[in-house]
Amino acid sequence: MRKIILILIGLLLTIDLSAQSNRKVIKLTGTISDKYPIVMTLTIENESVLGFYYYEKYKTKILLEGQLIDNELTLKESPDYESEFKTGFIGEITDSIFIGKWVDKTKAKTLKCELVIQSDKQIKLTKDISRIEGTYESLFNSEKYMGSIDLKNIDGELFCFEISNGTESGCIGFLKGLVELKDLRNGIFSTELCEKLEFNLLDNELVVKESNCDFHGMRCPFEGKYKKNE
């Protein structure tokens, strides 16, 4: 019996380590069109890619989401609820370099892009990060209302959030973005169309407060309390 227990423990540890080793973070630098310096950070887990980039001149982080299949990398910039690729990066990535193009289909614009990988490391999630990542359901969910928030860590205290809700009457809301959770507790998201979304984490509960956010209908605001699914 003791031998069987030890074998089961060994299998559980192996599965856990294997799951942890599937995620890695790479950091890249280079240019778009040989004249716009950018910095990019990508978290890769199996075929899924999540990250951000910013222009050295402006430093504003832009969310990226996509896939890595074989060596072909596709990254959608500022992804929304539609699956169609509109703006972002397409190209081939190796152990040392990304060579491809930045595309804006809405403006029929294509610029070459070449980035060098500055670091490439496997990461092991801390207990705190694992505790935060996941889906949070609104405490007001019912047959007439559904709301949820997904949190996924990118690097350090930076997370991607996806918040969506809807009512029986047809009011819907959706927003995906980046938020830095200071001390893995509090963070603020702000854009031109959303003055402020304030995130506050306490144990398994996420509290959201908002000011002038235009990504939902009048009757389905994002503000409220959300409980993490166990």
C-alpha positions as CSV (number, residue, x, y, z in Angstrom):
1,M,0.0,0.0,0.0
2,R,2.8,2.4,0.9
3,K,4.5,1.7,-2.4
4,I,1.3,2.6,-4.3
5,I,0.9,5.8,-2.4
6,L,4.5,6.8,-3.2
7,I,3.9,6.0,-6.9
8,L,0.7,8.2,-6.9
9,I,2.6,11.1,-5.3
10,G,5.4,10.8,-7.8
11,L,2.8,10.9,-10.7
12,L,1.1,13.9,-9.2
13,L,4.5,15.7,-8.9
14,T,5.4,14.8,-12.5
15,I,2.1,16.1,-13.8
16,D,2.5,19.3,-11.8
17,L,6.0,19.9,-13.0
18,S,5.1,19.2,-16.6
19,A,2.2,21.7,-16.4
20,Q,4.5,24.3,-15.0
21,S,7.2,23.8,-17.6
22,N,4.8,24.4,-20.5
23,R,4.8,28.2,-19.8
24,K,7.7,30.4,-20.8
25,V,8.3,34.1,-21.2
26,I,10.3,35.7,-24.0
27,K,11.4,39.3,-24.3
28,L,12.2,40.8,-27.7
29,T,13.5,44.1,-29.1
30,G,13.7,45.4,-32.6
31,T,12.0,47.7,-35.1
32,I,8.9,48.0,-37.3
33,S,9.8,49.3,-40.7
34,D,13.5,49.7,-39.6
35,K,12.5,53.0,-37.9
36,Y,10.1,52.4,-35.0
37,P,11.9,50.7,-32.1
38,I,9.6,48.5,-30.0
39,V,9.9,46.2,-27.0
40,M,7.8,43.0,-26.7
41,T,7.1,40.5,-24.0
42,L,5.2,37.2,-24.7
43,T,4.0,34.5,-22.4
44,I,3.7,31.2,-24.3
45,E,1.8,28.2,-23.1
46,N,1.5,25.3,-25.5
47,E,0.1,27.0,-28.6
48,S,-1.4,30.0,-26.8
49,V,0.4,33.3,-26.7
50,L,-0.4,36.3,-24.5
51,G,1.7,39.5,-24.1
52,F,2.2,43.1,-25.0
53,Y,4.5,45.5,-26.9
54,Y,5.2,49.1,-26.7
55,Y,6.9,51.7,-28.9
56,E,10.1,53.0,-27.2
57,K,8.9,56.5,-27.8
58,Y,5.6,56.2,-26.0
59,K,6.0,53.3,-23.5
60,T,2.2,52.6,-23.6
61,K,1.7,48.8,-23.4
62,I,-0.5,47.3,-26.1
63,L,-2.1,43.9,-25.5
64,L,-1.3,41.0,-27.8
65,E,-3.0,37.7,-28.1
66,G,-2.4,34.9,-30.5
67,Q,-1.0,31.5,-31.4
68,L,2.3,29.8,-32.0
69,I,1.9,26.8,-34.3
70,D,5.2,25.2,-35.2
71,N,7.3,28.4,-35.8
72,E,4.4,30.5,-37.2
73,L,3.5,33.3,-34.8
74,T,0.2,35.3,-35.1
75,L,-0.5,38.1,-32.7
76,K,-3.7,40.1,-32.6
77,E,-3.3,43.6,-31.3
78,S,-5.8,44.9,-28.8
79,P,-8.1,41.8,-29.4
80,D,-11.8,42.2,-28.9
81,Y,-14.7,39.8,-28.9
82,E,-14.4,39.2,-32.6
83,S,-12.0,36.4,-33.7
84,E,-11.1,38.0,-37.0
85,F,-7.5,39.3,-37.3
86,K,-7.5,43.0,-37.9
87,T,-4.2,44.4,-36.6
88,G,-1.1,42.8,-35.3
89,F,2.0,40.7,-36.1
90,I,2.4,37.7,-38.4
91,G,5.7,35.9,-39.0
92,E,8.2,33.2,-38.1
93,I,10.0,32.9,-34.8
94,T,13.1,30.9,-34.1
95,D,15.2,30.5,-30.9
96,S,16.8,33.8,-31.5
97,I,14.7,36.0,-33.8
98,F,11.3,37.0,-35.1
99,I,11.0,37.9,-38.8
100,G,7.6,39.0,-40.1
101,K,5.4,41.9,-40.6
102,W,3.1,44.3,-38.7
103,V,-0.3,44.4,-40.4
104,D,-3.3,46.8,-40.2
105,K,-6.0,45.3,-42.4
106,T,-8.4,48.2,-41.7
107,K,-5.9,50.6,-43.4
108,A,-4.5,48.1,-45.9
109,K,-1.1,48.7,-44.3
110,T,1.9,46.3,-44.0
111,L,5.3,47.0,-42.5
112,K,8.2,44.6,-42.1
113,C,9.2,43.7,-38.5
114,E,12.4,42.1,-37.2
115,L,12.9,41.4,-33.5
116,V,15.7,39.8,-31.6
117,I,15.0,37.6,-28.6
118,Q,16.8,39.0,-25.6
119,S,15.7,36.4,-23.0
120,D,13.8,33.1,-23.1
121,K,13.0,31.4,-19.8
122,Q,10.6,28.7,-18.5
123,I,8.6,30.0,-15.5
124,K,7.1,28.3,-12.5
125,L,4.0,30.0,-11.2
126,T,4.1,31.1,-7.6
127,K,1.2,30.1,-5.3
128,D,0.1,33.7,-5.3
129,I,-0.1,33.9,-9.1
130,S,-1.9,30.6,-9.3
131,R,-4.3,31.8,-6.6
132,I,-5.2,34.9,-8.7
133,E,-5.4,33.4,-12.2
134,G,-8.8,32.1,-13.2
135,T,-12.4,33.0,-13.8
136,Y,-14.4,35.2,-11.4
137,E,-18.2,35.1,-11.5
138,S,-20.4,38.1,-10.6
139,L,-22.3,37.7,-7.3
140,F,-25.3,39.1,-9.1
141,N,-25.5,36.2,-11.7
142,S,-28.9,34.9,-12.3
143,E,-31.2,33.7,-15.0
144,K,-31.5,37.4,-16.2
145,Y,-27.9,38.5,-15.8
146,M,-24.4,36.9,-16.4
147,G,-21.1,38.6,-15.7
148,S,-17.5,37.2,-15.4
149,I,-13.9,38.2,-15.4
150,D,-10.9,36.1,-16.5
151,L,-7.4,37.0,-15.2
152,K,-4.2,35.6,-16.7
153,N,-0.7,36.5,-15.7
154,I,1.7,37.7,-18.3
155,D,4.8,38.6,-16.4
156,G,5.4,39.8,-12.8
157,E,2.5,41.8,-11.6
158,L,1.0,42.4,-15.0
159,F,-2.2,40.6,-15.9
160,C,-4.5,40.3,-18.9
161,F,-8.2,40.7,-17.9
162,E,-11.3,39.9,-19.9
163,I,-14.6,41.1,-18.5
164,S,-17.9,40.4,-20.1
165,N,-21.5,40.5,-19.1
166,G,-25.0,40.5,-20.5
167,T,-28.7,40.7,-19.6
168,E,-31.8,39.0,-20.7
169,S,-32.9,42.3,-22.4
170,G,-29.9,42.3,-24.7
171,C,-27.6,44.7,-22.9
172,I,-24.0,43.4,-23.3
173,G,-20.5,44.5,-22.3
174,F,-17.0,43.4,-23.2
175,L,-13.5,44.6,-22.5
176,K,-10.1,43.0,-22.6
177,G,-7.0,44.8,-21.4
178,L,-3.9,44.9,-19.2
179,V,-3.8,45.7,-15.6
180,E,-0.8,45.9,-13.2
181,L,-1.8,44.6,-9.8
182,K,0.4,46.2,-7.2
183,D,1.5,43.7,-4.6
184,L,-0.9,41.4,-6.4
185,R,-3.8,43.2,-4.8
186,N,-4.8,46.5,-6.5
187,G,-4.7,47.9,-10.0
188,I,-6.2,50.5,-12.3
189,F,-7.0,50.3,-16.0
190,S,-7.6,53.5,-18.0
191,T,-8.0,54.4,-21.7
192,E,-9.6,57.2,-23.7
193,L,-12.9,55.3,-23.7
194,C,-12.8,54.1,-20.2
195,E,-11.7,56.7,-17.6
196,K,-11.1,54.1,-14.9
197,L,-11.6,50.5,-13.9
198,E,-10.3,49.8,-10.4
199,F,-9.5,46.2,-9.4
200,N,-9.2,45.1,-5.8
201,L,-8.4,41.5,-4.8
202,L,-9.2,40.1,-1.4
203,D,-8.8,36.3,-1.0
204,N,-11.0,34.8,-3.7
205,E,-13.0,37.9,-4.3
206,L,-12.5,40.6,-6.9
207,V,-14.1,44.0,-6.5
208,V,-14.4,46.2,-9.6
209,K,-15.2,49.9,-9.4
210,E,-15.6,52.0,-12.6
211,S,-15.9,55.6,-13.8
212,N,-17.1,56.5,-17.3
213,C,-16.4,53.3,-19.1
214,D,-18.0,53.0,-22.5
215,F,-17.6,49.3,-23.2
216,H,-21.1,48.2,-22.0
217,G,-24.7,49.2,-22.1
218,M,-26.4,51.4,-19.5
219,R,-28.0,48.5,-17.7
220,C,-25.0,46.2,-17.6
221,P,-22.0,48.0,-15.9
222,F,-18.8,46.1,-15.0
223,E,-18.8,47.4,-11.4
224,G,-19.5,44.9,-8.7
225,K,-18.1,41.9,-6.8
226,Y,-16.9,38.7,-8.4
227,K,-16.1,35.4,-6.8
228,K,-13.4,33.1,-8.1
229,N,-14.5,29.7,-9.4
230,E,-12.8,26.9,-7.4
